[in-house]
Amino acid sequence: MPYVLRKIIADHQVDCVGVAPQSCLLTKPAEQANADWEYRYSGIEGFDFEPNYEYTLLIKNTPISNPPADASSIHSTLIKVIEKRKTKS
């Protein structure tokens, strides 16, 4: 199955509502630093977010065949933490 490698910036988590209330990671493409933050409702396998840090990550996105109606159609796996930078708390 084909996959896509993406470099993203992950900044912080916020409360959000998908199927139920949860915490969402705010991300944006690394090559679009001025883009708006997007809610990431699904996790990134192998990545453990720590508050007060901004991350630049290389992730592998793999399409999921026939995902449940309330789940993402993409499975993301951490390939590498490119940068981990302390932010203001």
Contact map, one row per residue, 1 for C-alpha under 8 A:
11100000000000000000000000000000000000000000000000000000000001100000000000000000000000000
11110000000000000000000000000000000000000000000000000000000001100000000000000000000000000
11111000000000000000000000000000000000000000000000000000000111100000000000000000000000000
01111100000000000000000000000000000000000000000000000000000111000000000000000000000000000
00111110000000000000000000000000000000000000000000000000011110000000000000000000000000000
00011111000000000000000000001000000000000000000000000000011110000000000000000000000000000
00001111100000000000000000001110000000000000000000000001111000000000000000000000000000000
00000111110000000000000000111110000000000000000000000001111000000000000000000000000000000
00000011111000000000000000111100000000000000000000000111100000000000000000000000000000000
00000001111100000000000011110000000000000000000000000111100000000000000000000000000000000
00000000111110000000000011100000000000000000000000001110000000000000000000000000000000000
00000000011111000000000011000000000000000000000000111100000000000000000000000000000000000
00000000001111100000001111000000000000000000000000100000000000000000000000000000000000000
00000000000111110000001111000000000000000000000000000000000000000000000000000000000000000
00000000000011111000111100000000000000000000000000000000000000000000000000000000000000000
00000000000001111100111100000000000000000000000000000000000000000000000000000000000000000
00000000000000111111111000000000000000000000000000000000000000000000000000000000000000000
00000000000000011111110000000000000000001000000000000000000000000000000000000000000000000
00000000000000001111100000000000000000000000000000000000000000000000010000000000000000000
00000000000000001111110000000000000000000000000000000000000000000000000000000000000000000
00000000000000111111111000000000000000000000000000000000000000000000000000000000000000000
00000000000000111101111100000000000000000000000000000000000000000000000000000000000000000
00000000000011111000111110000000000000001000000000000000000000000000000000000000000000000
00000000000011110000011111000000000000111100000000000000000000000000000000000000000000000
00000000011111000000001111100000000000111000000000000000000000000000000000000000000000000
00000000011111000000000111110000000011110000000000000000000000000000000000000000000000000
00000001111000000000000011111000000011110000000000000000000000000000000000000000000000000
00000001110000000000000001111101101111000000000000000000000000000000000000000000000000000
00000111100000000000000000111111101000000000000000000000000000000000000000000000000000000
00000011100000000000000000011111100000000000000000000001000000000000000000000000000000000
00000011000000000000000000001111100000000000000000000000000000000000000000000000000000000
00000000000000000000000000011111111000000000000000000000000000000000000000000000000000000
00000000000000000000000000011111111000000000000000000000000000000000000000000000000000000
00000000000000000000000000000001111100000000000000000000000000000000000000000000000000000
00000000000000000000000000011001111110000000000000000000000000000000000000000000000000000
00000000000000000000000000010000011111000000000000000000000000000000000000000000000000000
00000000000000000000000001110000001111100000000000000000000000000000000000000000000000000
00000000000000000000000001110000000111110000000000000000000000000000000000000000000000000
00000000000000000000000111100000000011111000000000000000000000000000000000000000000000000
00000000000000000000000111100000000001111110000000000000000000000000000000000000000000000
00000000000000000100001110000000000000111110000000000000000000000000000100000000000000000
00000000000000000000000100000000000000011111000000000000000000000000001100000000000000000
00000000000000000000000000000000000000011111101000000000000000000000000000010000000000000
00000000000000000000000000000000000000000111111000000000001000000000000000111100000000000
00000000000000000000000000000000000000000011111000000000000000000000000000011100000000000
00000000000000000000000000000000000000000001111100000000000000000000000000001100000000000
00000000000000000000000000000000000000000011111110000000000000000000000000001100000000000
00000000000000000000000000000000000000000000011111000000000000000000000000000000000000000
00000000000000000000000000000000000000000000001111100000000000000000000000000000000000000
00000000000000000000000000000000000000000000000111111000000000000000000000000000000000000
00000000000110000000000000000000000000000000000011111000000000000000000000000000000000000
00000000000100000000000000000000000000000000000001111100000000000000000000000000000001111
00000000001100000000000000000000000000000000000001111110000000000000000000000000000111100
00000000111100000000000000000000000000000000000000011111000000000000000000000000001111100
00000000111000000000000000000000000000000000000000001111100000000000000000000000111110000
00000011110000000000000000000100000000000000000000000111110000000000000000000000111100000
00000011110000000000000000000000000000000000000000000011111000000000000000000111111000000
00001111000000000000000000000000000000000000000000000001111100000000000000000111110000000
00001111000000000000000000000000000000000001000000000000111110000000000000011111000000000
00111100000000000000000000000000000000000000000000000000011111000000000000011110000000000
00111100000000000000000000000000000000000000000000000000001111100000000001111000000000000
11110000000000000000000000000000000000000000000000000000000111110000000001110000000000000
11100000000000000000000000000000000000000000000000000000000011111000000011100000000000000
00000000000000000000000000000000000000000000000000000000000001111110000111100000000000000
00000000000000000000000000000000000000000000000000000000000000111110000010000000000000000
00000000000000000000000000000000000000000000000000000000000000011111000010000000000000000
00000000000000000000000000000000000000000000000000000000000000011111101110000000000000000
00000000000000000000000000000000000000000000000000000000000000000111111100000000000000000
00000000000000000000000000000000000000000000000000000000000000000011111000000000000000000
00000000000000000010000000000000000000000000000000000000000000000001111100000000000000000
00000000000000000000000000000000000000000100000000000000000000000011111110000000000000000
00000000000000000000000000000000000000001100000000000000000000010011011111100000000000000
00000000000000000000000000000000000000000000000000000000000000111110001111100000000000000
00000000000000000000000000000000000000000000000000000000000011110000000111110000000000000
00000000000000000000000000000000000000000001000000000000000011110000000111111000000000000
00000000000000000000000000000000000000000011100000000000001111000000000001111100000000000
00000000000000000000000000000000000000000001111000000000001110000000000000111110000000000
00000000000000000000000000000000000000000001111000000000111100000000000000011111100000000
00000000000000000000000000000000000000000000000000000000111100000000000000001111100000000
00000000000000000000000000000000000000000000000000000000111000000000000000000111110000000
00000000000000000000000000000000000000000000000000000011110000000000000000000111111100000
00000000000000000000000000000000000000000000000000000011110000000000000000000001111100000
00000000000000000000000000000000000000000000000000000111100000000000000000000000111110000
00000000000000000000000000000000000000000000000000001111000000000000000000000000111111000
00000000000000000000000000000000000000000000000000001110000000000000000000000000001111100
00000000000000000000000000000000000000000000000000011100000000000000000000000000000111110
00000000000000000000000000000000000000000000000000011100000000000000000000000000000011111
00000000000000000000000000000000000000000000000000010000000000000000000000000000000001111
00000000000000000000000000000000000000000000000000010000000000000000000000000000000000111
